[in-house]
Amino acid sequence: MTIEERIRGSMPGLMGFLMCLGLVAAAIYMFFQADRTRNEAVYVPIGLVLMLSGCISLAGLFANTPNQARVCTLFGRYTGTVKKTGWHWVNPFHIKRKISLRVRNFETERLKINDLDGNPIEIATVVVWRVVDTAEACFEVDDYENYVHVQSESALRNLGTHYPFDTSNDEDISLRGSTDKVAAKLRDEVSARLAKAGVEVIEARISHLAYAPEIAQAMLRRQQAGAIIAARQKIVEGAVGMVQMALEHIQKDDIVEMDEERKATMVSNLLVVLCSETATQPVVNTGSLYT
């Protein structure tokens, strides 16, 4: 059975304090009367009861700071939550558990897991959260702060195994390349796990992401190789476009008439110049292409 939060009222703290002082003052008056009338059998017990009541009533005073609440239970029964800021008084036999409603955050430890491709990676996350239902936080889970930590790590482990660390296709979701999408999915999963604890997850983002040390060097070389291949592909595509544009301009402006063999030679020379990683050295041809 889920316990729903109820807002309960309380007596203003000043009024409660004056009531306690009144009980103590009445007890002192009873002691004075006992001494004056020499009737201790009547006045002293009454004075002791009033003094004890006044001292016990002081336990009902408490103060709430902004974004703080007190969950009140009376002999094991939940009677409500006091969220109003200020000085209050309630039945002194209530147990008043202090709950912070402030926004809190924590960073998980660096977890070592395997991503979707089976590569060992290290991952950690920062979770920003706050309590929104004090009754659920107190009574639905044993220790809501520890529950937040454990379930956040569990959600991070589960998420990390469903996506690769990186991917060559920009459309596919990866842990490194799709940070916003991954953060949104992580927040949704953590929120679903913490809903029963009366906790709202404001934000959840990956704070650390790296390959495990045993494969870090190999993966770095793999990334470098992939970057080189992608760069060379772009260079070749650009060079072919420039050669095609040059041939079209030559034919359009009728600069020189070339047969297929001359075109092939020109294409070869232009590709060498455009795709070469080092500066090309010009060669002056004093003869013809055929001699």
C-alpha positions in Angstrom: 0.0 0.0 0.0 1.5 3.3 -1.1 1.5 6.1 1.5 0.6 9.5 0.1 2.0 12.7 1.4 -0.4 14.8 3.5 0.3 18.4 4.6 -0.6 18.8 8.3 -1.0 22.0 10.3 0.9 23.0 13.4 0.7 25.6 16.2 2.9 28.7 15.8 6.1 28.2 17.7 5.7 31.3 19.8 2.3 30.3 21.0 3.6 26.8 21.9 6.5 28.3 23.7 4.2 30.6 25.8 2.1 27.6 26.6 5.1 25.8 27.9 6.1 28.8 30.0 2.6 29.0 31.3 2.7 25.4 32.5 6.1 25.9 34.2 4.8 29.2 35.8 1.7 27.3 37.0 3.9 24.6 38.5 6.0 27.2 40.4 2.8 28.8 41.7 1.6 25.4 43.0 4.9 25.0 44.8 4.5 28.5 46.3 1.0 27.7 47.4 2.1 24.4 49.0 4.7 26.4 51.0 2.2 29.1 51.9 -0.7 26.9 52.9 1.4 24.0 54.3 -0.7 21.7 52.1 2.0 19.8 50.3 -0.2 16.7 49.7 -2.4 18.6 47.3 -0.3 21.3 45.7 3.1 19.5 45.3 1.7 16.6 43.1 -0.2 19.1 40.9 3.0 21.3 40.6 5.1 18.2 39.6 2.6 17.3 36.9 2.5 20.8 35.6 6.3 21.1 35.6 6.7 17.7 33.9 4.1 18.7 31.3 5.8 22.0 30.6 9.2 20.3 30.1 7.8 17.6 27.9 5.9 20.2 25.8 9.1 21.9 24.9 10.0 18.9 22.8 7.2 19.8 20.5 9.0 22.9 19.3 10.9 22.9 16.0 12.0 25.2 13.3 11.8 24.7 9.5 14.3 26.4 7.3 13.4 27.2 3.6 13.1 24.0 1.5 12.9 21.8 4.6 10.1 19.6 5.9 9.3 17.5 8.9 7.6 14.1 8.6 5.6 13.5 11.7 4.6 10.1 13.1 2.7 9.4 16.3 3.2 6.0 17.8 4.1 4.6 14.4 1.3 6.2 12.5 2.0 8.8 9.8 0.1 12.0 10.6 1.4 14.4 8.0 4.3 16.6 6.9 5.0 20.1 8.0 6.5 22.1 5.1 5.8 25.6 6.1 8.9 27.6 7.0 9.2 29.0 10.5 8.9 28.1 14.2 6.2 25.4 14.9 4.8 23.4 17.8 3.1 20.0 17.5 2.3 17.2 19.9 5.6 16.5 21.7 5.1 12.7 21.4 5.4 13.1 17.6 8.6 11.8 16.0 9.7 14.6 13.6 12.0 13.4 10.9 13.8 16.1 9.0 13.8 15.9 5.2 15.6 18.3 2.9 13.7 19.4 -0.2 16.7 21.2 -1.7 18.2 20.2 -5.0 21.1 17.8 -4.5 23.6 16.2 -6.8 26.2 13.4 -6.7 28.6 11.7 -9.0 28.8 8.0 -9.2 32.0 6.1 -9.1 33.7 5.2 -12.4 32.1 2.0 -13.4 33.8 -0.5 -15.6 31.3 -2.1 -18.1 31.2 -3.5 -21.6 29.4 -1.5 -24.2 27.2 -2.9 -27.0 30.2 -4.0 -29.0 31.8 -5.7 -26.0 34.5 -3.2 -25.5 35.4 -2.6 -21.8 34.8 1.1 -20.9 34.9 3.3 -17.9 31.8 5.5 -17.3 30.4 7.7 -14.6 27.4 10.1 -14.3 26.2 13.1 -12.4 22.6 13.0 -11.1 20.8 16.1 -10.0 17.7 15.2 -7.8 15.4 16.4 -5.1 12.7 14.9 -2.8 9.2 15.8 -4.0 7.1 13.3 -1.8 8.3 13.1 1.8 6.0 10.3 2.7 7.3 8.0 -0.1 10.9 9.0 0.7 10.5 8.0 4.3 8.2 5.0 4.2 8.5 3.4 0.7 12.2 2.7 0.8 14.6 2.0 3.7 17.2 4.7 3.0 16.2 7.0 0.2 19.6 8.6 -0.3 21.4 5.2 -0.6 18.5 4.1 -2.8 19.2 7.0 -5.2 22.9 6.2 -5.4 22.4 2.4 -6.0 19.6 2.8 -8.6 21.5 5.5 -10.5 24.5 3.3 -10.8 22.3 0.4 -11.9 20.6 2.5 -14.5 24.0 3.7 -15.8 25.2 0.1 -16.1 22.1 -0.9 -18.0 22.3 2.1 -20.4 26.0 1.6 -21.1 25.5 -1.9 -22.3 22.8 -0.9 -24.8 24.9 1.6 -26.9 28.4 1.4 -28.5 31.2 3.7 -27.3 31.5 5.2 -30.7 30.2 4.6 -34.2 31.2 5.5 -37.7 27.6 6.3 -38.7 26.4 9.7 -37.5 22.8 8.5 -37.5 23.4 5.7 -34.9 23.3 6.6 -31.2 26.6 6.2 -29.4 27.8 7.1 -25.9 30.4 9.5 -27.2 28.7 11.0 -30.2 25.1 11.4 -29.0 25.5 13.0 -25.6 22.1 14.8 -25.5 20.1 11.7 -26.5 22.0 9.5 -24.1 21.5 12.0 -21.3 17.8 12.1 -22.0 17.5 8.3 -22.0 19.6 8.1 -18.8 17.4 10.6 -17.1 14.2 8.8 -18.1 15.6 5.4 -16.8 16.8 6.9 -13.5 13.5 8.7 -13.0 11.5 5.5 -13.6 13.6 3.7 -11.0 13.3 6.4 -8.4 9.7 7.3 -8.8 8.6 5.0 -6.0 11.0 6.8 -3.6 9.3 10.2 -4.0 12.4 11.6 -5.9 12.4 13.8 -8.9 15.4 13.5 -11.2 16.2 17.0 -12.7 19.2 16.0 -14.8 21.5 13.1 -15.4 24.6 13.4 -17.6 27.6 11.3 -18.3 30.6 13.0 -16.5 33.3 10.5 -17.5 33.6 8.3 -20.5 36.8 6.5 -21.7 38.0 3.1 -22.9 39.4 0.8 -20.2 43.2 1.2 -19.8 43.9 -2.3 -21.3 42.5 -1.4 -24.7 42.9 2.4 -24.7 46.0 2.4 -26.9 44.5 0.0 -29.4 41.3 2.0 -29.6 43.3 5.2 -30.0 45.1 3.7 -33.0 41.8 2.5 -34.4 40.3 6.0 -34.1 43.4 7.5 -35.7 43.2 5.1 -38.6 39.5 5.8 -39.1 40.1 9.5 -39.0 42.9 9.2 -41.6 40.7 7.1 -43.9 37.8 9.5 -43.6 40.2 12.5 -44.3 41.7 10.7 -47.3 38.2 9.9 -48.6 37.3 13.6 -48.4 40.5 14.6 -50.2 39.9 12.1 -53.0 36.3 13.2 -53.4 37.4 16.9 -53.6 40.2 16.1 -56.0 38.0 14.2 -58.4 35.5 17.1 -58.4 38.3 19.6 -59.1 39.6 17.5 -62.0 36.1 17.1 -63.4 35.6 20.9 -63.2 39.0 21.5 -64.9 38.2 19.2 -67.8 34.8 20.8 -68.3 36.3 24.3 -68.4 39.0 23.2 -70.9 36.4 21.7 -73.2 33.9 24.5 -72.7 36.4 27.3 -73.5 38.1 25.2 -76.2 41.5 26.0 -74.6 43.2 22.9 -76.0 42.1 19.8 -77.9 43.0 16.6 -76.1 42.4 13.0 -77.0 41.6 10.3 -74.4 45.2 9.5 -73.7 46.1 13.2 -72.9 43.0 13.5 -70.7 44.1 10.4 -68.8 47.6 11.8 -68.3 46.2 15.2 -67.1 43.8 13.4 -64.7 46.7 11.4 -63.3 48.9 14.4 -62.8 46.1 16.5 -61.2 45.2 13.7 -58.8 48.9 13.3 -57.8 49.2 17.0 -57.1 45.9 17.3 -55.2 46.1 14.1 -53.2 49.8 14.1 -52.3 50.7 14.7 -48.7 53.9 16.5 -49.6 54.6 19.4 -51.9 54.9 18.3 -55.6 58.0 19.0 -57.7 57.3 20.4 -61.1 58.8 18.7 -64.2 59.3 20.6 -67.4 58.5 18.5 -70.5 60.5 19.7 -73.5 59.1 17.1 -75.9 55.7 15.8 -76.7 53.5 13.2 -75.1 54.3 10.7 -77.8 58.1 11.2 -78.2 
